[in-house]
Amino acid sequence: MALSKSKKNEKVKQLASELEHSTSAIIGTFTGLTAAKDFELRKTIRAAGGRYHVVKNKLAAKSAQGTKVEKALQGLKGVSSVAYTSGDPVALAKALSNWVKDNAEFTFKLGIVDGKVIDVQEIQSLATLPGKEELFSKLLFLINAPATRLATVINATGRNLAVVVNQAVEQNKLSAGAAPAAKAEAAAEAKAEATEVAAHAEESQAGEQPSGAAQPENSTASQAGEAATTEPAEG
């Protein structure tokens, strides 16, 4: 049954309001599409953030005037349907391409992305690109990577310090019968080594090459000298 002029105008206004904010669209055609498959197709498109209409070619052209998908809806022939979105065009292309693989009744005519008309082959290529969610995931990984490396450096510093302290303890055990001055000197050396490890870790975190720390050695000598004078060696 032919639509009245008022009904046509109503449909034009409705479709125009939906297309107004759309940035991408994929136009297709179909033969022998059952009601059940049409329902599944609409469901697939909605899940990808899009909308779907079977359109009359002249009404589609009139509805799209002044929109970003206007070029794709001009001069259409035969049966036409349009899936459109203001979101991720890759998600829409992926959803439609996957659905078409199992439903040969539907085929692509052309598409449009941000004002650029694309052919069937380009629609299929668009479907192979990473979507926005995948790109965001990769971006978050790159952002988090420096923090992960920093945590690794901090943990390594703790492990190195533990090794130094353990070595100092072992040295004290081996020299249990040595003079107190020798014990104090060994402890001072262990402390100086731990200080140097921490300094190198800080420089590594700042992206600098570790510089040799001469100051801890002077500190070691001073501490060892003080220990020797305050605690005389046993005869």
Secondary structure, 3 states (H helix, E strand, C coil): CCCCHHHHHHHHHHHHHHHCCCCEEEEEEECCCCHHHHHHHHHHHHHCCCEEEEECHHHHHHHCCCCCCHHHHCCCCCCEEEEEECCCHHHHHHHHHHHHHCCCCEEEEEEEECCEEECHHHHHHHCCCCCHHHHHHHHHHHHHHHHHHHHHHHHHHHHHHHHHHHHHHHHHHHCCCCCHHHHHHHHHHHHHHHHHHHHHHHHHHCCCCCCCCCHHHHHHHHHHHHHHHHCCCCC
